[in-house]
Amino acid sequence: MVPHPSRRAVGEFHRSLPGYEVTPLHRCEGLARALGLAGIVVKDESKRFGLEAFKALGASWALERLRDRRPGPMTVTAATAGNHGRAVAWAARRAGLDAVIFIPEHAQEARVEKIRREGARVELVQGTYDEAVALAAETADRNGWQVVSDTGYPGYLQIPGWIAEGYSTLFEEAGAQLAAAGAGPPDVVMVQAGVGSLLHAAVDHFRGSSTQSKLVAVEPVEANPLFASISSPEGQPVTASGSQKSIMAGLNCGEVSRAAWPTVRRGVELFITILDRHAEDAMRRLAYPAGGDPAIVAGESGAAGLAGLLALMEEERLAPAKEFLGVGPSTTVLVINTEGATDPVGYARIVRRES
């Protein structure tokens, strides 16, 4: 067992914040029966701090650690596909700090406006998320700003580690909720990848205890830096293949976080990639549940964990992966809904039922 010394302090900090509530853990027994599993539980982050995503857990904790070391006024900055930037802007506003957020210009307007409403200045970037990361770092260096990014790169590793620490609250809550329901740890945990920070937190949580839960990283086929990296000859970080234009906007990353990768590489059992249609299917299954399950609002990236499970159970190409995990009628699975309808127009288009 590798204990994680910061967990208690992280949880205590989050509980001290106005608006903190434990997010729901939904039991989806109807869906589990449909997929031939013993159980599926969904940790629903769609209402965390009123920001529709889990990201505030990491941004707020990282800024708390920063303020301990760097008191006084400063401007914080970050690149984002939407949710992380909104969380940094929110945390900065709470702390009375200025924030400048860089976001690819093709981002949905709803996501951009939500960042502006938190009081941040938004800079639209011609290019990909990774190009926004580079521009944020260059601008911060030139202006003396403080980068608060969830992706690590050479010379910038500590703060992404703090952000991953912040995400530990999500897993601590889920563990307590399962225990309160008389359930043990899940057999399998499906985690959407992005740059890898949430997976970093998952590995720290599940490998820092006696649980035998197996971790699965889920990425879009069009943005797969973790899959590409683990598949490389040396297992070292490499750039993703694909267009980085998946509907799973929060996962459209070309580079894995250098802060997360060593932990993810040693602690994740399986890496899989999914198509956009898998995410759309997952969104609809959560929105229109069967068998008495609760309805859950999940955005494109939020539904990616369940999308990975659907692909695992239904796609012939993933039959060896399913066998490797030992998934079957006695398996319980934890899925994380990392965001709600952060793009309301896109969400409505995908889940709408024709009359």
Phi, psi and omega per residue, in radians:
M1 nan 2.378 3.098
V2 -1.994 1.738 -3.079
P3 -1.156 2.654 -3.124
H4 -1.990 1.776 -2.926
P5 -1.163 -0.361 -3.004
S6 -1.559 -0.132 -2.980
R7 -1.021 -0.806 -3.092
R8 -1.085 -0.782 3.135
A9 -1.101 -0.667 3.136
V10 -1.102 -0.874 -3.136
G11 -1.070 -0.736 3.123
E12 -1.091 -0.696 3.113
F13 -1.094 -0.860 -3.109
H14 -1.093 -0.678 3.135
R15 -1.147 -0.377 3.140
S16 -1.426 -0.199 -3.063
L17 -1.401 2.426 3.052
P18 -1.025 2.373 3.117
G19 1.530 0.001 3.132
Y20 -1.191 2.305 2.983
E21 -2.513 2.572 3.013
V22 -1.192 2.203 -3.126
T23 -1.341 2.704 -3.028
P24 -1.176 2.658 2.946
L25 -2.088 1.835 -3.036
H26 -1.581 2.345 3.007
R27 -1.592 2.155 -3.103
C28 -1.981 1.300 -3.054
E29 -1.234 -0.608 3.115
G30 -1.115 -0.761 3.120
L31 -1.149 -0.690 3.111
A32 -1.060 -0.771 3.115
R33 -1.084 -0.727 -3.121
A34 -1.103 -0.549 -3.113
L35 -1.673 -0.028 3.121
G36 1.330 0.590 -3.137
L37 -2.017 2.805 3.106
A38 -1.264 -0.587 -3.118
G39 -2.974 2.607 3.003
I40 -2.296 2.250 3.035
V41 -2.117 2.450 -3.088
V42 -2.075 2.031 3.026
K43 -1.436 1.995 -2.932
D44 -1.771 1.817 -3.105
E45 -1.643 0.215 -2.991
S46 -1.206 -0.217 -3.139
K47 -2.165 0.310 -3.098
R48 -1.062 2.061 3.137
F49 0.927 0.412 -3.134
G50 1.252 0.222 -3.066
L51 -1.842 0.042 3.016
E52 1.218 0.231 -3.122
A53 -2.841 2.861 -3.067
F54 -1.350 -0.193 -2.907
K55 -1.075 -0.457 -3.118
A56 -1.076 -0.468 3.123
L57 -1.053 -0.756 -3.130
G58 -1.359 -0.762 -3.098
A59 -1.119 -0.743 -3.099
S60 -1.170 -0.710 -3.140
W61 -1.196 -0.721 3.126
A62 -1.088 -0.721 3.140
L63 -1.195 -0.606 3.059
E64 -1.074 -0.785 3.108
R65 -1.121 -0.688 3.118
L66 -1.095 -0.776 -3.088
R67 -1.125 -0.507 3.064
D68 -1.130 -0.554 -3.041
R69 -1.762 -0.392 -3.070
R70 -2.393 1.301 3.122
P71 -1.227 2.884 3.120
G72 1.678 3.078 -3.079
P73 -1.202 2.543 3.006
M74 -2.835 2.805 3.036
T75 -1.850 2.244 3.107
V76 -1.810 2.644 -3.107
T77 -2.519 2.721 3.121
A78 -2.790 2.708 2.928
A79 -1.684 2.685 -3.048
T80 -2.748 2.772 2.877
A81 -1.722 -0.059 3.100
G82 2.613 -1.114 -2.980
N83 -1.252 -0.760 -3.134
H84 -1.140 -0.723 3.122
G85 -1.086 -0.710 3.096
R86 -1.110 -0.694 3.140
A87 -1.155 -0.735 3.102
V88 -1.112 -0.738 3.117
A89 -1.082 -0.738 3.119
W90 -1.091 -0.834 -3.127
A91 -1.141 -0.663 3.106
A92 -1.138 -0.744 3.120
R93 -1.059 -0.736 3.098
R94 -1.018 -0.656 -3.073
A95 -1.559 0.008 -3.139
G96 1.283 0.534 -3.102
L97 -1.953 2.690 3.025
D98 -1.390 2.612 3.121
A99 -2.397 2.446 3.049
V100 -2.206 2.142 -3.035
I101 -2.029 2.257 3.112
F102 -1.755 2.253 -3.079
I103 -2.484 2.425 3.107
P104 -0.973 2.436 -3.029
E105 -1.141 -0.311 3.121
H106 -1.462 0.022 3.124
A107 -1.071 2.596 3.117
Q108 -1.083 2.410 -3.077
E109 -1.010 -0.591 -3.140
A110 -1.046 -0.689 -3.138
R111 -1.205 -0.690 3.121
V112 -1.112 -0.798 -3.101
E113 -1.120 -0.636 3.125
K114 -1.137 -0.586 3.065
I115 -1.197 -0.765 3.124
R116 -1.073 -0.633 -3.128
R117 -1.160 -0.332 3.057
E118 -1.468 0.063 3.067
G119 1.621 0.113 -3.114
A120 -1.535 2.695 2.933
R121 -1.503 2.340 -3.107
V122 -1.908 2.275 3.066
E123 -1.960 2.071 3.121
L124 -1.458 2.338 -3.030
V125 -1.997 2.261 3.026
Q126 -1.360 1.852 -3.129
G127 2.447 -2.844 -3.046
T128 -1.546 3.047 3.037
Y129 -1.004 -0.745 -3.109
D130 -1.145 -0.581 3.049
E131 -1.204 -0.571 3.056
A132 -1.176 -0.673 3.078
V133 -1.029 -0.816 -3.118
A134 -1.125 -0.736 -3.117
L135 -1.184 -0.681 3.093
A136 -1.061 -0.760 -3.137
A137 -1.130 -0.768 3.141
E138 -1.106 -0.757 -3.109
T139 -1.187 -0.697 3.116
A140 -1.090 -0.735 -3.140
D141 -1.112 -0.672 -3.115
R142 -1.238 -0.607 -3.029
N143 -1.806 -0.049 -3.114
G144 1.327 0.438 3.100
W145 -1.451 2.921 3.120
Q146 -1.889 2.041 3.085
V147 -1.282 2.330 3.038
V148 -2.205 1.281 -3.068
S149 -1.800 2.598 3.090
D150 -1.606 0.044 3.062
T151 -1.974 2.318 -3.114
G152 -1.681 2.529 3.103
Y153 -2.498 2.911 -3.080
P154 -0.882 2.226 -3.116
G155 1.530 -0.086 -3.127
Y156 -2.481 1.555 -3.062
L157 -2.230 -0.469 -3.000
Q158 -1.203 -0.849 -3.054
I159 -1.147 -0.710 3.037
P160 -1.022 -0.568 3.054
G161 -1.137 -0.682 3.073
W162 -1.122 -0.685 3.127
I163 -1.088 -0.758 3.080
A164 -1.084 -0.668 3.056
E165 -1.010 -0.720 3.137
G166 -1.050 -0.600 -3.137
Y167 -1.228 -0.220 -3.138
S168 -1.050 -0.477 3.137
T169 -1.030 -0.684 3.114
L170 -0.981 -0.844 -3.081
F171 -1.305 -0.593 3.070
E172 -1.105 -0.754 3.086
E173 -1.045 -0.837 -3.104
A174 -1.048 -0.731 3.113
G175 -1.084 -0.750 3.115
A176 -1.153 -0.666 3.134
Q177 -1.165 -0.709 3.086
L178 -1.121 -0.775 -3.139
A179 -1.090 -0.708 3.132
A180 -1.116 -0.492 3.119
A181 -1.529 0.065 -3.139
G182 1.365 0.320 -3.113
A183 -1.866 2.616 3.073
G184 -1.521 -3.055 3.103
P185 -1.086 2.667 3.122
P186 -1.205 2.693 3.071
D187 -1.316 -0.642 -3.095
V188 -2.344 2.448 3.081
V189 -2.152 2.105 3.128
M190 -1.687 2.127 -3.060
V191 -2.247 2.127 3.055
Q192 -1.182 2.537 -2.876
A193 -1.615 -0.991 -2.981
G194 1.011 -2.334 3.100
V195 -1.437 -0.217 3.058
G196 1.975 0.016 -3.056
S197 -1.185 -0.715 3.112
L198 -1.166 -0.666 3.048
L199 -1.098 -0.688 3.068
H200 -0.944 -0.833 3.130
A201 -1.138 -0.678 3.129
A202 -1.105 -0.761 3.111
V203 -1.098 -0.808 3.121
D204 -0.994 -0.708 -3.106
H205 -1.235 -0.949 -2.996
F206 -1.382 -0.489 3.079
R207 -1.536 -0.150 3.068
G208 -1.625 0.228 3.118
S209 -2.376 -3.064 -3.110
S210 -1.573 0.122 -3.090
T211 -1.247 2.689 3.104
Q212 -1.897 0.362 -3.125
S213 -1.029 2.408 3.113
K214 -1.694 2.343 -3.064
L215 -1.805 2.338 3.132
V216 -2.116 2.178 3.067
A217 -1.575 2.281 -3.100
V218 -2.069 2.210 3.139
E219 -2.346 2.718 2.960
P220 -1.178 2.565 3.015
V221 -0.977 -0.618 -3.065
E222 -1.411 -0.095 3.141
A223 -2.657 1.537 -2.921
N224 -2.248 0.921 -3.063
P225 -1.104 -0.571 3.137
L226 -1.252 -0.793 3.122
F227 -1.058 -0.774 3.127
A228 -1.104 -0.673 -3.100
S229 -1.224 -0.783 -3.128
I230 -1.196 -0.415 3.141
S231 -1.520 -0.154 -3.118
S232 -1.232 2.730 -3.062
P233 -0.964 -0.634 -3.115
E234 -1.767 -0.022 -3.076
G235 1.150 0.499 -3.116
Q236 -1.784 2.755 -3.103
P237 -1.003 2.260 3.042
V238 -2.328 2.861 -3.123
T239 -1.315 2.505 -3.139
A240 -1.128 2.661 2.920
S241 -1.615 2.927 3.106
G242 1.750 3.040 -3.001
S243 -1.460 -0.279 -2.997
Q244 0.992 0.638 3.119
K245 -2.190 0.592 3.043
S246 -1.143 2.694 3.003
I247 -1.149 -0.329 3.105
M248 -1.373 1.315 -2.935
A249 -1.008 -0.680 -3.108
G250 -1.209 -0.160 -3.140
L251 -1.911 0.113 -3.119
N252 -1.391 1.300 -3.101
C253 -2.134 2.505 3.126
G254 -1.776 -0.302 -3.084
E255 -2.234 2.418 3.068
V256 -1.380 2.578 3.071
S257 -1.159 2.189 3.109
R258 -1.187 -0.384 3.080
A259 -1.299 -0.575 -3.083
A260 -1.546 -0.555 -2.911
W261 -1.011 -0.788 -3.136
P262 -1.009 -0.697 3.124
T263 -1.236 -0.792 3.140
V264 -1.082 -0.762 -3.095
R265 -1.048 -0.693 -3.087
R266 -1.485 -0.280 -2.958
G267 -2.019 -0.113 -3.105
V268 -1.778 2.271 -3.098
E269 -1.381 -0.576 -2.990
L270 -2.554 2.430 3.074
F271 -2.076 2.215 3.112
I272 -2.318 2.759 3.061
T273 -2.093 2.616 -3.087
I274 -2.291 2.817 3.095
L275 -1.631 2.816 3.103
D276 -0.993 -0.621 -3.108
R277 -1.111 -0.492 3.073
H278 -1.162 -0.714 3.103
A279 -1.132 -0.740 3.113
E280 -1.078 -0.731 3.106
D281 -1.080 -0.766 -3.136
A282 -1.113 -0.723 3.112
M283 -1.043 -0.768 -3.121
R284 -1.205 -0.679 3.133
R285 -1.131 -0.605 3.099
L286 -1.314 -0.638 -3.123
A287 -1.254 -0.609 -3.112
Y288 -2.169 1.285 -3.017
P289 -1.279 2.761 3.080
A290 -1.997 2.839 3.008
G291 1.202 0.452 3.083
G292 1.450 0.118 3.106
D293 -1.212 2.714 3.075
P294 -1.268 2.581 3.026
A295 -1.326 2.362 -3.099
I296 -2.248 2.272 3.082
V297 -1.553 2.019 -3.134
A298 -2.278 2.207 3.047
G299 -1.286 -3.112 -3.033
E300 -1.055 -0.806 3.104
S301 -1.315 -0.611 3.135
G302 -1.046 -0.603 -3.103
A303 -1.493 -0.034 -2.996
A304 -1.113 -0.608 3.111
G305 -1.084 -0.831 3.075
L306 -1.131 -0.658 3.102
A307 -1.009 -0.706 3.083
G308 -1.100 -0.681 3.111
L309 -1.163 -0.739 3.101
L310 -1.051 -0.779 3.119
A311 -1.089 -0.729 -3.131
L312 -1.060 -0.690 -3.077
M313 -1.455 -0.407 -2.958
E314 -2.048 -0.295 -3.079
E315 -1.650 2.191 -3.134
E316 -1.062 -0.608 -3.117
R317 -1.106 -0.374 -3.122
L318 -1.759 0.158 3.116
A319 -0.996 -0.742 3.090
P320 -1.090 -0.620 3.115
A321 -1.169 -0.725 3.090
K322 -1.053 -0.761 3.122
E323 -1.140 -0.707 3.132
F324 -1.028 -0.711 -3.134
L325 -1.338 -0.312 -3.075
G326 1.264 0.565 -3.094
V327 -1.346 2.292 -3.129
G328 -2.935 -2.817 -3.026
P329 -1.078 -0.329 -3.140
S330 -1.747 0.119 -3.025
T331 -1.556 2.364 2.970
T332 -1.917 2.467 -3.034
V333 -2.231 2.347 2.993
L334 -1.753 2.228 3.088
V335 -2.090 2.503 3.130
I336 -1.959 2.117 2.982
N337 -1.539 1.728 -2.985
T338 -1.389 -0.254 3.137
E339 -2.700 2.703 3.008
G340 -1.585 -2.584 -3.092
A341 -1.453 1.245 -3.105
T342 -1.217 -0.363 2.976
D343 -2.061 1.531 -3.024
P344 -1.016 -0.638 -3.131
V345 -1.155 -0.821 3.115
G346 -1.116 -0.703 3.128
Y347 -1.065 -0.826 -3.124
A348 -1.089 -0.677 3.141
R349 -1.111 -0.703 -3.065
I350 -1.314 -0.758 -3.050
V351 -1.578 -0.161 -3.088
R352 -1.025 2.379 3.044
R353 -1.755 2.311 3.115
E354 -1.252 2.384 -3.136
S355 -1.438 nan nan
